[in-house]
Amino acid sequence: MIRKGEQRDISPIMEIWLNTNLEAHDFIRTEYWQNNYKMVESMMYGAELYIYEREGNICGFAGFIEDYLAGIFVGNMYQGTGIGKALLDYVKKQKTEIFLHVYEKNKGAVRFYLREDFVKKREQVEKENQEIEYEMWWHR
């Protein structure tokens, strides 16, 4: 089931956020994610969150700031089960356009977004870690 996120969801989604980033971005120092944890956590309170829940467990979430998709995060044990696609399909019904940034080295995520009709608009170097990232867009 997909539902809107609530304040009570912040702690479990932050656990998913940290673990997923550490796993998917092994090319970025662990300290980067740890050092940004509190800042991201405070941003979650103002974000538009969509939670994928199964039997009372939060399995994944999508976070937005207006039309900017800050990310789709699926717990490690639930990856590859269609949760990410279900979240994206759900939010595509809520939005007329979506844009996001994804690291070039996160090949799985790049393939996922391209397969889901996102288009690479530009390439840039992320300032904090000097990694190449793509800006990608989708619209109805």
LUMKOLSE-907047 format. One record per residue (C-alpha): residue number from 1; x, y, z; residue in three letters. Coordinates in Angstrom, 3 decimals. Example, Ala and Ser with C-alpha at 12.3 -4.5 7.8 and 13.67 -1.06 7.14 Angstrom:
<pts>
  markol      east     north        up  roba
       1    12.300    -4.500     7.800   ALA
       2    13.670    -1.060     7.140   SER
</pts>
This chain:
<pts>
  markol      east     north        up  roba
       1     0.000     0.000     0.000   MET
       2     1.222     3.499    -0.796   ILE
       3     0.266     6.373     1.470   ARG
       4     1.349     9.905     2.306   LYS
       5     4.193    10.124     4.774   GLY
       6     3.727    11.421     8.307   GLU
       7     6.088    12.704    10.998   GLN
       8     6.043     9.310    12.715   ARG
       9     7.620     7.845     9.558   ASP
      10    10.779     9.978     9.655   ILE
      11    12.911     7.667    11.809   SER
      12    12.316     4.467     9.786   PRO
      13    12.654     6.245     6.447   ILE
      14    15.934     7.825     7.553   MET
      15    17.240     4.349     8.325   GLU
      16    16.275     3.285     4.794   ILE
      17    17.787     6.497     3.386   TRP
      18    21.157     5.924     5.056   LEU
      19    21.428     2.186     4.361   ASN
      20    20.334     2.535     0.742   THR
      21    22.751     5.388     0.057   ASN
      22    25.653     3.501     1.617   LEU
      23    24.870     0.438    -0.520   GLU
      24    24.093     2.183    -3.825   ALA
      25    26.874     4.755    -3.624   HIS
      26    29.921     2.777    -2.553   ASP
      27    31.961     5.228    -4.660   PHE
      28    31.222     8.016    -2.131   ILE
      29    32.814     8.182     1.316   ARG
      30    30.614     6.855     4.138   THR
      31    31.257    10.074     6.056   GLU
      32    29.463    12.070     3.344   TYR
      33    26.173    10.326     4.128   TRP
      34    26.753    10.357     7.875   GLN
      35    27.646    14.066     7.852   ASN
      36    24.500    14.938     5.879   ASN
      37    22.138    12.752     7.927   TYR
      38    20.808    15.488    10.265   LYS
      39    20.356    18.005     7.448   MET
      40    18.409    15.489     5.342   VAL
      41    16.362    14.438     8.361   GLU
      42    15.309    18.053     8.986   SER
      43    14.370    18.414     5.297   MET
      44    12.105    15.349     5.538   MET
      45     9.721    17.261     7.787   TYR
      46     9.000    19.714     4.964   GLY
      47     9.092    17.215     2.113   ALA
      48     6.207    15.529     0.353   GLU
      49     6.675    11.862     1.229   LEU
      50     5.066     8.769    -0.234   TYR
      51     5.490     5.598     1.776   ILE
      52     5.267     2.027     0.495   TYR
      53     4.065    -0.076     3.398   GLU
      54     3.545    -3.821     3.603   ARG
      55     2.026    -5.470     6.702   GLU
      56     2.809    -2.394     8.787   GLY
      57     6.459    -2.239     7.668   ASN
      58     7.833     0.663     5.683   ILE
      59     9.575    -0.948     2.713   CYS
      60    10.442     2.187     0.775   GLY
      61     9.573     5.793     0.087   PHE
      62     9.756     8.613    -2.425   ALA
      63    10.560    12.145    -1.319   GLY
      64     9.643    15.339    -3.170   PHE
      65    10.203    19.034    -2.834   ILE
      66     7.600    20.387    -5.264   GLU
      67     8.408    18.654    -8.589   ASP
      68    11.933    17.655    -7.553   TYR
      69    12.242    13.961    -6.745   LEU
      70    14.917    13.876    -4.063   ALA
      71    14.902    10.111    -4.406   GLY
      72    13.172     6.786    -4.338   ILE
      73    14.608     4.591    -1.631   PHE
      74    13.744     0.933    -1.130   VAL
      75    14.980    -1.066     1.834   GLY
      76    17.746    -3.495     0.881   ASN
      77    15.689    -6.611     1.581   MET
      78    12.853    -5.345    -0.656   TYR
      79    14.908    -4.245    -3.651   GLN
      80    14.049    -5.898    -6.940   GLY
      81    10.448    -6.603    -5.890   THR
      82     8.776    -3.784    -7.852   GLY
      83     8.422    -1.334    -4.965   ILE
      84    10.495     1.387    -6.642   GLY
      85     8.430     1.115    -9.824   LYS
      86     5.180     1.112    -7.853   ALA
      87     6.236     4.303    -6.041   LEU
      88     7.267     5.969    -9.287   LEU
      89     4.036     4.956   -11.049   ASP
      90     2.062     6.345    -8.112   TYR
      91     3.833     9.705    -8.061   VAL
      92     3.589    10.043   -11.843   LYS
      93    -0.188    10.139   -11.326   LYS
      94     0.251    12.985    -8.809   GLN
      95     2.630    15.117   -10.898   LYS
      96     2.703    16.486   -14.430   THR
      97     6.493    16.711   -14.447   GLU
      98     9.317    15.394   -12.320   ILE
      99    13.002    16.196   -12.277   PHE
     100    15.822    14.585   -10.328   LEU
     101    19.566    14.150   -10.043   HIS
     102    21.249    10.761   -10.172   VAL
     103    24.924     9.877    -9.994   TYR
     104    26.404     8.588   -13.237   GLU
     105    28.064     5.713   -11.349   LYS
     106    24.714     4.567    -9.934   ASN
     107    24.145     2.548   -13.101   LYS
     108    21.081     0.691   -11.798   GLY
     109    19.259     3.912   -10.961   ALA
     110    20.207     5.503   -14.293   VAL
     111    18.846     2.459   -16.172   ARG
     112    15.683     2.499   -14.045   PHE
     113    14.882     6.144   -14.772   TYR
     114    15.685     5.832   -18.481   LEU
     115    13.413     2.780   -18.684   ARG
     116    10.681     4.808   -16.964   GLU
     117    10.758     7.533   -19.659   ASP
     118    13.052    10.031   -17.962   PHE
     119    15.390    11.948   -20.252   VAL
     120    18.902    13.130   -19.408   LYS
     121    18.879    16.906   -19.704   LYS
     122    22.397    17.677   -18.571   ARG
     123    25.480    16.397   -16.827   GLU
     124    27.205    18.227   -14.000   GLN
     125    29.742    17.674   -11.246   VAL
     126    28.253    17.546    -7.753   GLU
     127    30.188    20.114    -5.696   LYS
     128    30.608    18.267    -2.403   GLU
     129    32.009    14.982    -3.703   ASN
     130    33.107    15.780    -7.264   GLN
     131    30.980    12.983    -8.741   GLU
     132    29.254    13.344   -12.091   ILE
     133    25.485    13.434   -11.855   GLU
     134    22.744    13.618   -14.426   TYR
     135    19.770    15.912   -14.280   GLU
     136    16.818    13.937   -15.595   MET
     137    13.259    14.997   -16.434   TRP
     138     9.937    13.323   -17.018   TRP
     139     6.635    14.897   -18.031   HIS
     140     3.226    13.657   -19.083   ARG
</pts>
